[in-house]
Amino acid sequence: MYIDVMWLVVGFFLLIKGADWMVSGASSLAARFKVSGLIIGLTVVAFGTSAPELVVNLMASVHHHTDIVFGNILGSNIFNLFVILGVVAMISPFAVQRETIWKEIPISLVMTVLVLVLANGYWSQSGGVGLSRVEGGLLLLGFLLFVLYIIRQSRAGEALTDLELPAYSASRSVIYVLLGLAGLIIGGQVVVDHAVHIANRAEIPERIIGLTIVAVGTSLPELVTSVVAALKKQSDMAIGNIVGSNIFNLTLVLGGSATIFPVTYNTAFNIEFYLLMGGTMWVLMSMLTGQRKKMDRWEGGLLALVFIIYTVWMVMN
């Protein structure tokens, strides 16, 4: 068991470091080809924070560990929303841009509802649960549409303007990209293998492992990025990172997993979907109500408290 835990830590380190190397190398290469820093920030860098979830899910999908596929996505999104956003609000109460309130957060809510409907087979006559390749392709289409949307918003002057891009030589950039990809692939395989080992040896359902250990580990890049942004009083970057990551997870990561192999669905995850929808609506209402139109410290603290209660309940049941 202890060996598995050590390997799990090694796997998470390789995932996070691999994502960092890949983003640095790819950003440097893109800059050498005169791609704007804005587009790099909204594509390469944004993808980098979701890369750990993507690789872990692809590995889990290939080996048919479907509870880890859904558990990782739902657990990561719940952790992002309740813990990271709650911590950010407790550090510095924040308001966000009008576009985030009226578009990005509702998009996240709509995508959550869409995946719930697709996974439960509510729309299909057969009523089969899970995501088919066609449904995975539909989610990937949603991802492409969202990327086009944020690029359009960025060109309207509503996104990153001061992104610092690395300036490496072409050979060094390629090496970073290759090392990053290797770290992601090896780290993803190590995390999935040893998470399954821990689940089997401790007789813990893979669903719980996916929702807790795997989800929290793959969310570490979002945690670091958002806390640093909050400390610098860059609230838009913090919440944008969280909302964007949640949308990426539901569309790119889950869609990509289902496109490779159809993913069966455990209806026990419906509870996590309802929790995620409730938390998203709470964040939306926090931004629209009150005199300051901000998420205050007590509202962020309530998010974190709900997560603690949910985690204790989940583990005990």
Secondary structure as UniProt FT lines:
FT   HELIX           2..32
FT   TURN            33..34
FT   HELIX           37..40
FT   HELIX           41..45
FT   HELIX           46..62
FT   TURN            63..64
FT   HELIX           66..78
FT   HELIX           79..84
FT   HELIX           85..91
FT   HELIX           98..99
FT   HELIX           100..104
FT   HELIX           105..120
FT   TURN            121..123
FT   HELIX           133..155
FT   TURN            156..157
FT   HELIX           170..201
FT   TURN            202..203
FT   HELIX           206..209
FT   HELIX           210..214
FT   HELIX           215..218
FT   HELIX           220..231
FT   TURN            232..233
FT   HELIX           235..248
FT   HELIX           249..253
FT   HELIX           254..260
FT   HELIX           267..269
FT   HELIX           270..288
FT   HELIX           297..316
//
